[in-house]
Every structure is written in structure tokens, then in C-alpha cells.
Amino acid sequence: MSIATARNTPAHERVVTTLIMLGIRVDEAFFSGGIDKGRVLKVLRPHIFFDDQVSHIEGVSSVSPSAHVPFGVTNMNQAVSPSPKVTNS
């Protein structure tokens, strides 16, 4: 498993600590700290890339399958459509 994130030190500590606590083994981790994600993703070739900023998704969607995560500080003031309700018939 590989992880690439735009986070930089010291935020990487939270990622590493969480993975260890969950017993998840990571073979590669790349903390880009703001450098061009497209270059990194071309090398890592992830199964999917997640980001909380739409501009980051748009910039790399031609390189890697990508998904927007509509949570976090970046998205706090943006309206997010609620999930459809599931009812039992």
C-alpha cells in the first residue's frame, strides 16, 4: 500500500500514528508538502487519489483516478448535498 498526501511535517505524524494504531502496513508514503501532485502520482500510480480540494482533483484527474472528499476545513463553508435517505419497505 502507498500513501501520498499534500501534508507536510508535523502533520505526517498523525497519519503515521493512525496507521500504526490500526495495524495498517504501508510500503510507501510520500508527504509532498505542497509540491506538484501530478508528478508524484505519475510515479506512484495509485489506485485512487483522494483530496479535499477540488482544484487538486482537477489537476491530477488525467493522471490518476481521483475523488473529492467534501469534508475538512477547506469545505466547511461549502454546501454539501445530504445523502439520500434509505427507507425500509
C-alpha positions as CSV (number, residue, x, y, z in Angstrom):
1,M,0.0,0.0,0.0
2,S,1.2,3.5,-0.8
3,I,0.0,6.8,0.6
4,A,0.6,10.2,-0.9
5,T,-0.6,13.4,0.8
6,A,-0.1,17.1,0.5
7,R,0.5,17.3,4.2
8,N,4.0,18.1,5.5
9,T,5.7,17.9,8.9
10,P,4.5,17.8,11.6
11,A,1.1,16.7,10.2
12,H,2.6,13.5,8.9
13,E,3.0,12.2,12.5
14,R,-0.8,11.9,12.8
15,V,-1.0,9.8,9.6
16,V,1.8,7.5,10.7
17,T,0.4,7.1,14.2
18,T,-3.1,6.4,13.0
19,L,-1.9,3.7,10.6
20,I,0.2,2.0,13.2
21,M,-2.7,2.1,15.7
22,L,-5.0,0.5,13.1
23,G,-2.4,-2.1,12.2
24,I,-2.1,-1.0,8.6
25,R,1.2,-1.6,6.9
26,V,2.3,1.0,4.3
27,D,5.0,0.2,1.8
28,E,5.5,3.7,0.6
29,A,4.5,7.1,1.9
30,F,5.0,10.5,0.3
31,F,4.3,13.7,2.1
32,S,4.5,16.3,-0.7
33,G,4.3,19.5,1.4
34,G,2.8,21.4,-1.5
35,I,4.8,20.3,-4.5
36,D,3.1,19.3,-7.7
37,K,1.0,16.2,-7.1
38,G,0.8,15.2,-10.7
39,R,4.5,14.4,-10.9
40,V,4.3,12.3,-7.7
41,L,1.1,10.4,-8.9
42,K,2.7,9.6,-12.3
43,V,5.5,7.8,-10.4
44,L,3.4,6.2,-7.6
45,R,0.5,5.2,-9.9
46,P,-2.1,4.9,-7.1
47,H,-5.3,3.0,-7.4
48,I,-7.1,6.2,-6.4
49,F,-6.2,9.7,-5.2
50,F,-8.4,11.5,-2.6
51,D,-8.2,15.2,-1.8
52,D,-10.4,17.8,0.0
53,Q,-9.7,20.5,-2.6
54,V,-11.5,20.3,-6.0
55,S,-8.7,22.2,-7.7
56,H,-6.2,19.4,-6.7
57,I,-8.6,16.8,-8.1
58,E,-9.0,18.7,-11.4
59,G,-5.2,19.0,-11.7
60,V,-4.5,15.3,-11.5
61,S,-7.6,13.5,-12.7
62,S,-6.0,12.9,-16.1
63,V,-3.1,11.1,-14.3
64,S,-4.9,9.1,-11.6
65,P,-8.5,8.1,-10.7
66,S,-9.5,10.8,-8.2
67,A,-12.2,11.5,-5.7
68,H,-13.1,14.7,-3.8
69,V,-13.5,14.3,0.0
70,P,-16.1,17.0,0.8
71,F,-15.1,17.4,4.5
72,G,-12.4,19.3,6.5
73,V,-11.6,22.9,7.0
74,T,-11.4,23.7,3.2
75,N,-15.0,22.6,2.7
76,M,-16.6,23.9,5.9
77,N,-18.4,26.8,4.3
78,Q,-19.5,25.0,1.2
79,A,-22.9,23.4,0.9
80,V,-22.8,19.6,0.6
81,S,-25.8,17.7,-0.6
82,P,-27.1,15.3,2.1
83,S,-27.0,11.6,1.3
84,P,-30.3,10.2,0.2
85,K,-32.4,8.7,2.9
86,V,-32.8,4.9,2.9
87,T,-36.2,3.6,3.9
88,N,-37.3,0.0,4.6
89,S,-40.3,-1.0,2.5
